[in-house]
Amino acid sequence: MKKNDLKELSKKYRKEIFEKFLLIKQGHPGSIFSMMEIAVTLFHGGYVRFDEKKKKFIDKVLISKGHATSTLYPILRDFGVIKKLEWENWGKSQTKLRIFGNISIPGIDITSGSLGHCIGSGAGMALFYKKEKIDKKVFVIISEGELYEGSTWEALLFAKHHNLNNLVIFIDINELIILGNTKECLKLDPIDKKISGLGIDCHNIDGHSIESITKSLDKISNSDNLNCILAKTIKGKGSSIMENKKNWHYWNPMSDEQIKKTRNDLDQ
Amino acid sequence: MLQRDVFINEVIESLEKDKSIYFLSADFGAASLDILREKFPENFIHCGISEQAMIDIAVGLALESNKVFVYAMAPFLSLRALEQVKCGPGLMKLPICLISVGIGLGYADAGPTHYANEDYACLRSIVGNSIFTPSDNLTTEMIAKDLITNPRFSYVRLDRDNQPDLVPKITDENFKDGFKVFGEIGTDKTAIISHGKIFHNCYSIYKKKKEKTICINIFRSKPFPEKLIKLLKQIKKILVVDEQTPQGNLGSCIYENLSKNNLYPKIKIRSLDEMFFFENGGRSYLLNKSGLSDKDIISDIDGI
C-alpha cells in the first residue's frame, strides 16, 4: 500500500474510533491516537504478514500498552479477522470487543492491560521461533511509561542476551503519563542512551510519519541485532482538543461543539 | 533425594521424547538441573535473577503451545512475580507450572526475606490454578508426572529439605483424590489435616494418639478434593496445621470449603504466629518459638 494511502487510513481509523468513543463514553483516546500510524504501517504496510487463506496473521503483534489495543480493531476488521458485525455492535450491543484487548478477540495475540509485560512475553515467543527456526517476527508496542516498570528492563536484558533480531520493540514516546509530563513526574531521558547502553540498536523516528516508520522497519529487516524503535508521538494526535493534554489519557465528556470540532479536526 | 531433584528428574525423562517442554530458572539450581542443562540445553532457559520477566517469558513460550516449568526460590517466585502470574497463566489459562522451593521456614536461618510463609495465601487467591504441597518424594514424582502429562496452570510447593516417605504410601487412587487418610475414621476423633513438611510432625503425634486422632495429608488443596468434603461430614473436630502465617493458610482453605458445603465442625488452626523471624537456631527451634511445636499441636488436640 502507498504511503499516502496509509496516511489516509490512519485518518479514517481515528475518525471511526472517535465515533466509537462517543458511544462507549470510556477508553483511552490519547494513547490510541498516538500509536495509530505505527499500527497502520505494521499491518497495512505488509510488515505483519497475512495468510489470506487462513485469514490469520503470520507475525505477532503484542500491544503492551493494553489500554490502546482497540487501535487494532478497525484494522483487524478490514483484514476480515474481526467480523464486521462485532465492530458494528461495539458500543451498541453484545460484542467480543473490549477496551482492553484479550486473546478471546480474533487477531489479538495477548491479554494485556497491566503495563510492563509484553517485552518479556514477546521475547519468549521470539526465542522459541529462533530455536525452532520458525520464520516469524514479533512486534511489541510499549508506551514510554512502561519504562518505569522494572520488568521491562529485565526483559530487555534477556532479549538482548539472546540477540532476538526477530523481535521489534516500538516505544510510543508521547511524553505524557496520567499525572503529567514524564520530564516533570520522573525523568526517563535520555531513553535512547539508556537502551542503546544495553547493546540494543535504537532508531529515533517521527511516530506519525509513515515514511519515517517504513524507513526504520526497512532498515532493520535484515538486522542481526535486537532493535528498538523510539517513536516520538503526540498524545491525542489529530484532535486539537486532545493533543498533548494529559487529561485525554481517558475519555472525557464532550459538548456538541467539541464533538463537531473534533470531527472537523480528524477530517483534516 | 530432595523433592526438587525428584521433580526435575521426571522432567528430564520426559524431555527424551517431548521437546515442547521448557524449563526456566531464575538462577536457582539443583543437582538434577545441572544434568538437565547439560543434556537438553535447548530446553533450558536461564532468565537471570528476574522472576517477573521469567513469568512473562514463560507466557510467550506457552502461547506457542509449549509446556513450561518455571523454577525459583519460593519467596521470590510467589510474591515478587504474583501480578505476572495473575496476568499471564491466570488470565490466559496457560499451561505454566510454577515450582517453588523452600516453603515455610525452609531456609532457616537465612532470615525473613528467604522464608515463604505467605506464598500459599497469595497463590491460592489467583483464579484457576492447581496447588500441590507434597510431603514426600513419591507424591512429588506423581505430581510431576501428572503436570507433564496434563499441563496446566499450577503451583507446586516443594520443601528445601529431605522428607521421609509416607507409610503406607500414596496410591494412584489417593493421588486422584488429592489426599490420603491415615488411621480409622471415628466420629469422636479429631482429624489433623496438614501438608508439606509439617505434616510429618502431625503424623508422629497421630501415631502416639491413634485412639483420639486421624491424620490427613492433603497434597492437592486446590481444586479442593471433593471426596474430602464427603469424609469430613463424618468428623466433628478438625485441627489444621500449616507452616504459614495466620491469615490465608491451609486452615482458611479448609474453613472456606466446609462453609461452602454447610459443614460447621469445630475447627482449630495452628499456624506460625503473626511475626517475622529474625532469630537463628534452625527450623525446629523457630517452629517451637512460633507456636508450631509438638506441644502446641498436642494441646490443641486435647483442647478442641
Chai-1 contact restraints between the chains, C-beta under 6 A:
chainA,res_idxA,chainB,res_idxB,connection_type,confidence,min_distance_angstrom,max_distance_angstrom,comment,restraint_id
A,I103,B,M92,contact,1.0,0.0,6.0,A-B,restraint_1
A,T111,B,L91,contact,1.0,0.0,6.0,A-B,restraint_2
A,T111,B,M92,contact,1.0,0.0,6.0,A-B,restraint_3
A,S114,B,C87,contact,1.0,0.0,6.0,A-B,restraint_4
A,H117,B,D56,contact,1.0,0.0,6.0,A-B,restraint_5
A,G120,B,A53,contact,1.0,0.0,6.0,A-B,restraint_6
A,G120,B,D56,contact,1.0,0.0,6.0,A-B,restraint_7
A,G120,B,I57,contact,1.0,0.0,6.0,A-B,restraint_8
A,S121,B,D56,contact,1.0,0.0,6.0,A-B,restraint_9
A,S121,B,V59,contact,1.0,0.0,6.0,A-B,restraint_10
A,S121,B,G60,contact,1.0,0.0,6.0,A-B,restraint_11
A,A123,B,I57,contact,1.0,0.0,6.0,A-B,restraint_12
A,G124,B,I57,contact,1.0,0.0,6.0,A-B,restraint_13
A,G124,B,G60,contact,1.0,0.0,6.0,A-B,restraint_14
A,G124,B,L61,contact,1.0,0.0,6.0,A-B,restraint_15
A,M125,B,G60,contact,1.0,0.0,6.0,A-B,restraint_16
A,M125,B,E64,contact,1.0,0.0,6.0,A-B,restraint_17
A,F128,B,L61,contact,1.0,0.0,6.0,A-B,restraint_18
A,F128,B,E64,contact,1.0,0.0,6.0,A-B,restraint_19
A,K131,B,E42,contact,1.0,0.0,6.0,A-B,restraint_20
A,S151,B,Q52,contact,1.0,0.0,6.0,A-B,restraint_21
A,S151,B,A53,contact,1.0,0.0,6.0,A-B,restraint_22
A,E154,B,S50,contact,1.0,0.0,6.0,A-B,restraint_23
A,E154,B,A53,contact,1.0,0.0,6.0,A-B,restraint_24
A,A155,B,A53,contact,1.0,0.0,6.0,A-B,restraint_25
A,F158,B,A53,contact,1.0,0.0,6.0,A-B,restraint_26
